[in-house]
């Protein structure tokens, strides 16, 4: 049986993660692999219910600590109900965001990176992707893409101010530097098909 692999795609708003998840999944299926596409928050029945709570309402609907706990709870259900069963049967799982988004988005201000990692150890046993692909894009291009996609309908997290999203980008860059064995940085600029080829190249050593 083919060994299951868990791959997360990370990056800021407008980096093209959702588009590339679909394209990468199609490319892997052409190689004969079973592929499960999923997302965070969400990816299981319980986690999708929590997603609705997290992404709707006013910017101050949840305190930073409550928000972090909700993300950790959603992830625990996602891992238990969707990700681990798929890996156990040999599938590849591609997730649009995972733990590192919580670290980047919630692990600032009231909460530290260590706090987010502690919640992840409690909720999901410290489970990590086999590889995290960090999609990078110049800020102006990412902003234009996000506006083209969302218009004025950004969710309560995506709609935060530019300074917040700049801090998120710095956090992702720091994680990639700190964990080169798990993270690979991929240029998300230019033609979508070319970006997909870069992602496949970044997974070459894991492919059967």
N, C-alpha and C positions, 0 to 999 in steps of 0.2 A: 504494500500500500504506500502511496506517495505520502511523504511526511508533510503534515500540516504546517503552515507558516502564518504568523500574524504580523501584518504590516500596517503601520499607522502613517497617515499623511497629515502633516502639521504645517502651520503657517498662518499669517494674518488674514484679515478680511480681503477678499478679492484676489487671492493668490491662485485660484483655480483648482482647489482641492476636489470639489464635487465633480467637476468636469473630468479631471484626471483619474479619479476613482473609477468612473465608468469606462474610460478608455483603457486604463490599465487592466481592469477586470476582463474586458473583451479580448485584449492581447494574451492574457494568461489562459483564458478558456480556449483560445486557438491552439495553445500548446497542450491541450488535453487535461487541464487542471480544473477541479471543482473550485469555484470562487464564490465567496459570500461577501456581498457589499453591505456595509453597515455604517453607522454614524454615531457621534456623541454630541450632546446628550441624546440618548435614544438607543435604538437597536434591539430592544426587547419590549414586550408589552408594558411592563412596569416602568422601564426607563423612558419610554415614549410619553407616558402619563406625567412623569416628572419633567420631561422636556417642556411640555405645555406650561407648567408652572414656572419654569426658569426663564423662558424666552418671551413671555407676555407680561403686560402690565408696565407700570412706571419703572424708571431707572432705580428708584429707591424701594422697590417692592420687597426686596430681601436684604437683610444685613449681610456684610461680607462673610460672616461665619455661617449663617443659615444657608447662603448660596453655596459655599464650599461643601457643606454637609449634604445638600441636595445633589450636587454633582457626584459626590462620592457614593451616595446611595444608588443613583442611576447607573453608575459604572459597575457597582457590585452586581446588580441584576443583569446588566449587559454581559459581563464576563461569564457569569454562571449559566445564563439561559441561552446565550447565542454563541459567544466566542469559543469557549472551551469545548462544547459539544461538536462544533464544526471542526476544530483542530483535531479532536479525538478520532474523527472519521477520515482525516487526511486532507481536508479542504484548506485552501488558502483564504484567509480573512483579511479584507482590506477595510480599514476604518477611517472615515473622515473625522479626524480628531480622536485623541485618547488622553491619557494622563497628562501629557506635557502641555495640553491646552489649559487644564486646571492649574498647573504650575505657573503658566505664563499669565493667565487671566485672573486667577484668584489668589495666587501666591505673592501678593504685594500688599502693602498697606498694613491692615490689621493682622494678616496671616503671612507666615514665612513659607519658604519652599519646604522646610522641614515639617511644618504643620500639614501641608498638602500631602507630602509623602507618608506621614504618619496615618492620615485618614485612608490613604490608598492601601497601606499595609493592613489596616483593620478591615476595610471593606472588600478588598480584592486580593489579599494575600501577597501584595507587592508584585503582582503579575505585570510583566512588561512585554512589549512587542519584540519580535525577532529583529525587526529593523524599523526605524522611524525615518521617513523621508520628509525633509524640511524644505518646502517650496518657498523660494525667495523671489521678490519682485520689488523694483523701485517703488517708493511710497506713492508717487504721483500716479503711476500706472495702476497700482493696486486700488487706490482710491477711485480712479475712473472706472475700473472694472466693477467694483462694489456698487457704485452709484448706478451703473448701467444695469446691473442685476436687480438691485433692490429699489431704485428710485428713492422715494421718501418713506419706504416701508421697512427700514432696518429693525431688527429685533432689539430688545432692551440692552443687550450686550454689544452687538455690532454697532449700535447707534451711539456709543460713548464717544467722548471728544478725541481729537487727533493726538493729544499728549498721551492719553491712555493707550492708544494703539501703537504709538511709538515705543512706549515702555514694554508692551507685549512683544514687539519685534526684537527689542534688545534682549529680552528674556530668552526667546527661542534661540537667538544667536549664541547666547551664553551656554545654554544646554548643549548645543551642538559642539561647542568647543570643549565642554567638560566631559562629554560622553561620545567620543569619536568611534567607539566600537559599536554603538547602536545607531547613532545619527549619521545620515548622509545628507548633505545640503545639495539641492537641485535647483538650477536656474529655471524659473517658471516663465521667463519672458519669451516672446515670439510665438511662432506657430504652435498650435496645440499638439499636432502630431509629433513635432520635434521634441516637445516637452515629454510626451509619453515615451519616446525612444530613450531619453535621458533617464527616466524612471526605470525602464527595463534594464538599462545598463547598470544602474545602481543596485539592482536585485540579481544580477547575473550569477554571482557566487552562490545564491540560495536556490536557483532554479534547478530542477532535476535534469 
